[in-house]
Amino acid sequence: MNVRRLIPAAALAGAVALGATTLTACAGAGAAGGGADGKLDVMASFYPLQFLAERIGKDHVKVDTLTKPGVEPHDLEITPKQTGRLGEADVVLYLKSLQPAVDKAVAQSGVKNVVDAATLTPLEVHGTSGHDHGHGADADHPEEGHGDEHGHSHGEAAEDPHVWLDPVKYAEVAKGVGAALEKADPGHAADYRKNTEELVARLTALNTEFEDGLKNTATRTFITTHAAFGYLAERYGLDQEGISGVDPESEPSPARMKDLQAVAKKENVSTVFFETLASDKTAKSLASDTGLKTDVLDPLEGITDKSQGADYFEVMRSNLKNLQKALGTK
């Protein structure tokens, strides 16, 4: 995998610290607990950020989301009413480049306290085919040493925003969100700090579960319709082959489908993964052509009654079990 950093180190350090460029000072005393119920009014662009705000803010916040359950986040359209609602929020959490409509609405809303999750952890470029050579990294420095050993990239380079699927990177985002809530509502800063520490500890434990669970798999390659798992793949030394790119609705070419058939045969792939919020047509087509099984690998962009779990942790553990089953053991 060819990876290059999209954020300079100095800029990243400032963002993680939530300096003045990331989170502006609260606009007057009304910013903290500005709602009628005295709670901090937080608007999250989609589920992973909503989950962080709810777990860190708990009883001190009222959290709403722009992306309702069952809506594919990449395709979200924002109404003028929602843009106005953004402007009324005490804090807005979003991830720039994931949802173009949200990027535009945030810019138009005039909201003062905005946290862009893309500034809270290093972003990387993954090929749109989703083929990641994560196993080339040093275990202690998974962000390093991921050059494609063949000396080429697989498809046009694209920014990959799916950082929440790596528990380590998600923990970094959680710390930034916690700091943002502390700054917006200093009266409850100690609670936000405590809740952040507890959440980060749970994410650290989840990372250990994935490390232990994916150590001795029979194959390291998995195929998925949505190339959302690049960070997860490199964290745990796996190779992701995406049918489409980071956009789940993009159509693969016949040449790409033929290439995946060859990969499946060579790497002893047993399963083609699909997700619940997008069409499974291409997954079933590839599985049918190659005699493979299909199963769910959830990019966790939203929770519905079809999700294999009620929250982030439950769905991530379902993903781990499905990966273990598909990859087999030595």
C-alpha positions in Angstrom: 0.0 0.0 0.0 1.2 3.5 -0.8 0.5 5.8 2.1 1.3 9.5 2.5 0.3 11.7 5.3 -2.3 14.4 4.6 -1.7 16.4 7.7 1.7 17.9 8.6 3.0 16.8 12.0 2.9 20.3 13.5 -0.6 20.9 12.3 -1.7 17.6 13.7 -0.2 18.3 17.1 -2.1 21.6 17.3 -5.3 19.9 16.2 -5.1 17.2 18.8 -4.5 19.8 21.4 -7.6 21.5 20.1 -6.0 24.8 19.8 -7.6 28.0 18.6 -7.7 26.9 15.0 -9.7 23.7 15.8 -12.2 24.8 18.4 -13.0 28.5 18.8 -13.7 30.0 22.2 -17.3 29.7 23.3 -19.5 32.5 22.2 -20.5 33.9 25.5 -21.9 32.3 28.6 -24.8 30.8 26.7 -22.5 28.3 25.0 -22.3 26.0 28.0 -25.6 24.3 28.7 -27.3 26.6 26.2 -30.4 24.4 25.9 -33.6 25.0 27.8 -32.8 21.9 29.9 -29.4 23.3 30.7 -27.6 20.6 28.7 -24.9 21.2 26.1 -26.5 20.9 22.7 -24.3 18.8 20.5 -24.9 18.0 16.8 -23.0 15.1 15.3 -22.8 14.5 11.6 -23.2 10.7 11.8 -23.2 7.7 14.1 -19.5 7.3 15.1 -19.3 10.9 16.3 -22.8 10.7 17.9 -21.6 7.6 19.9 -18.5 9.5 21.2 -20.6 12.5 22.2 -23.1 10.4 24.0 -20.6 8.2 25.8 -18.4 11.2 26.9 -21.1 13.7 27.6 -23.7 11.4 29.2 -26.2 13.3 31.3 -24.6 16.7 30.6 -25.3 16.7 26.8 -28.2 16.5 24.4 -26.9 14.8 21.2 -28.6 14.9 17.8 -27.4 13.6 14.5 -27.8 14.7 10.9 -27.7 11.2 9.6 -30.7 9.2 10.7 -30.6 5.4 11.2 -30.7 3.6 7.8 -29.4 6.5 5.8 -26.1 5.9 3.9 -23.9 8.7 5.2 -22.0 9.3 2.0 -25.2 10.2 0.2 -26.7 12.4 2.9 -28.5 15.6 1.7 -29.0 18.5 4.2 -32.2 20.5 4.3 -32.2 24.2 5.0 -33.9 23.4 8.3 -31.0 21.2 9.3 -28.5 23.9 8.3 -30.3 26.3 10.6 -30.3 23.7 13.4 -26.5 23.4 13.0 -26.2 27.1 13.7 -28.1 26.7 17.0 -25.9 23.9 18.4 -23.4 24.6 21.1 -20.9 22.1 19.5 -20.9 20.5 16.1 -18.9 17.3 15.4 -18.2 16.2 11.9 -15.6 14.5 9.7 -14.6 16.6 6.8 -14.6 14.9 3.4 -16.9 12.0 4.4 -20.1 13.9 3.7 -19.8 16.7 1.2 -23.3 18.0 2.1 -22.3 18.3 5.7 -19.1 20.1 4.8 -21.1 22.7 2.9 -23.8 23.0 5.6 -21.2 23.5 8.4 -19.6 26.3 6.4 -23.0 28.0 5.8 -24.3 27.6 9.4 -22.0 30.1 11.1 -21.7 27.8 14.1 -18.9 28.9 16.4 -17.7 25.6 18.0 -16.8 23.1 15.3 -14.7 20.0 15.7 -13.5 18.3 12.6 -12.6 14.7 13.5 -10.2 14.6 10.5 -7.9 16.9 12.5 -7.8 14.7 15.5 -5.9 11.7 14.1 -3.5 11.3 11.1 -5.4 10.6 7.9 -3.9 8.4 5.2 -4.4 7.8 1.5 -5.5 4.3 0.5 -6.0 3.1 -3.1 -9.6 3.2 -4.1 -9.4 -0.5 -4.8 -8.9 -0.9 -1.1 -5.8 -3.2 -1.4 -3.7 -2.5 1.7 -0.4 -4.2 2.5 -0.8 -3.6 6.2 1.4 -6.6 7.3 4.6 -4.7 6.3 4.4 -2.4 9.4 6.3 -2.5 12.6 3.9 -3.7 15.3 4.7 -0.8 17.5 4.4 1.7 14.7 1.6 0.6 12.4 1.5 3.9 10.6 5.0 3.2 9.2 6.4 0.8 6.6 3.3 0.3 4.6 4.7 0.9 1.1 3.4 -1.6 -1.5 6.2 -4.1 -1.9 5.3 -4.3 -5.6 6.1 -0.6 -6.0 2.8 0.5 -7.3 -0.6 1.7 -6.1 -3.9 0.0 -6.7 -6.2 2.6 -8.3 -6.3 6.3 -7.9 -5.2 7.6 -4.5 -8.1 8.9 -2.3 -8.4 10.2 1.2 -9.8 7.5 3.5 -12.0 9.0 6.3 -12.9 5.7 8.0 -10.7 6.2 11.0 -13.3 4.9 13.5 -12.8 1.3 12.3 -9.4 1.3 13.9 -10.0 1.4 17.7 -6.6 3.1 18.3 -7.4 5.9 15.9 -11.0 6.1 17.2 -9.5 6.6 20.7 -7.5 9.5 19.5 -10.7 11.1 18.1 -12.4 10.4 21.4 -9.7 12.4 23.3 -10.3 15.3 21.0 -14.1 15.2 21.4 -13.6 15.0 25.1 -11.4 18.1 25.1 -13.9 19.9 23.0 -16.8 19.2 25.4 -14.5 20.3 28.3 -13.8 23.6 26.6 -17.5 24.2 25.7 -18.8 23.3 29.1 -16.0 23.9 31.7 -18.3 23.4 34.6 -18.5 19.7 33.9 -14.9 19.3 32.6 -14.0 16.7 35.3 -16.9 14.5 34.2 -16.0 14.7 30.5 -12.4 13.9 31.3 -13.4 10.9 33.4 -15.8 9.6 30.8 -13.2 10.0 28.1 -10.6 8.0 30.0 -13.1 5.2 30.6 -14.0 5.1 26.9 -10.4 5.2 25.8 -9.7 2.3 28.1 -12.5 0.3 26.5 -11.2 1.0 23.0 -7.7 0.0 24.1 -9.2 -3.4 25.3 -11.0 -3.8 22.0 -7.8 -3.2 20.2 -6.2 -6.0 22.2 -9.2 -8.3 21.3 -8.6 -7.7 17.6 -4.8 -8.2 17.9 -5.3 -11.5 19.7 -8.2 -12.7 17.6 -6.4 -12.0 14.2 -2.9 -13.2 15.0 -3.0 -16.7 13.5 -5.4 -16.6 10.6 -5.0 -19.0 7.7 -5.2 -16.2 5.1 -4.6 -12.5 5.6 -6.8 -11.3 2.7 -10.4 -10.3 2.8 -12.7 -9.0 0.0 -15.4 -6.4 0.8 -17.8 -4.4 -1.3 -16.9 -1.1 0.5 -13.2 -0.4 0.9 -13.8 1.2 4.3 -11.4 -1.1 6.3 -8.0 0.2 5.2 -7.1 1.4 8.7 -8.4 -1.8 10.3 -6.4 -3.9 7.8 -3.1 -2.1 8.4 -3.6 -2.1 12.1 -3.9 -5.9 12.3 -1.7 -6.9 9.4 -4.5 -7.8 6.9 -4.9 -7.2 3.2 -8.2 -5.6 2.2 -9.5 -6.0 -1.4 -12.4 -3.7 -2.0 -14.8 -4.3 -4.9 -15.5 -0.6 -5.0 -13.5 2.2 -3.5 -14.1 4.3 -0.4 -17.4 5.3 -1.9 -19.7 2.2 -1.4 -21.9 3.1 -4.4 -19.1 3.2 -7.0 -19.4 0.4 -9.6 -16.5 -1.9 -10.2 -15.2 -2.5 -13.7 -15.4 -5.9 -15.3 -11.6 -6.0 -15.2 -11.7 -5.3 -11.4 -14.2 -8.2 -10.9 -11.9 -10.5 -12.9 -8.9 -9.4 -10.9 -10.8 -10.2 -7.6 -11.6 -13.7 -8.9 -7.9 -14.3 -9.3 -7.1 -12.8 -5.9 -9.8 -15.0 -4.2 -8.3 -18.2 -5.8 -4.7 -17.3 -5.1 -5.2 -16.1 -1.4 -7.7 -18.9 -0.5 -10.5 -16.3 0.2 -13.7 -18.0 1.4 -16.0 -15.1 1.9 -17.1 -11.8 0.2 -18.2 -9.3 2.7 -21.0 -6.8 2.2 -22.7 -4.1 4.4 -26.2 -3.5 5.5 -26.6 0.1 4.4 -25.6 -0.4 0.7 -26.5 -2.8 -2.1 -25.2 -6.4 -1.8 -25.6 -7.0 -5.6 -21.9 -6.9 -6.5 -20.9 -9.1 -3.5 -23.4 -11.7 -4.5 -22.4 -11.5 -8.1 -18.7 -12.1 -7.2 -19.5 -14.8 -4.8 -21.7 -16.6 -7.3 -18.9 -16.4 -10.0 -16.3 -17.8 -7.6 -18.2 -20.2 -5.4 -17.6 -18.1 -2.3 -19.8 -17.4 0.7 -21.1 -14.0 1.7 -21.2 -12.4 5.1 -21.5 -9.0 6.8 -18.6 -6.7 7.6 -20.2 -3.5 9.0 -18.4 -0.2 8.4 -20.4 1.2 11.3 -21.7 4.3 9.6 -25.1 3.8 11.3 -27.0 1.4 13.6 -30.3 -0.1 12.5 -32.4 -3.1 13.4 -30.3 -5.0 10.8 -27.0 -4.3 12.6 -25.3 -7.2 14.3 -25.2 -5.3 17.6 -26.8 -2.4 19.4 -23.7 -0.1 19.5 -20.2 0.4 18.3 -18.6 -2.2 20.6 -21.1 -4.9 19.8 -20.9 -4.4 16.1 -17.1 -4.3 16.1 -17.0 -7.6 18.0 -19.4 -9.1 15.4 -17.0 -7.8 12.7 -14.1 -9.6 14.5 -16.0 -12.9 14.7 -17.0 -12.7 11.0 -13.4 -11.9 10.0 -12.1 -14.8 12.1 -14.6 -17.2 10.5 -13.8 -16.0 7.0 -10.0 -15.9 7.4 -9.8 -19.3 9.3 -7.0 -20.4 11.6 -3.6 -22.0 10.9 
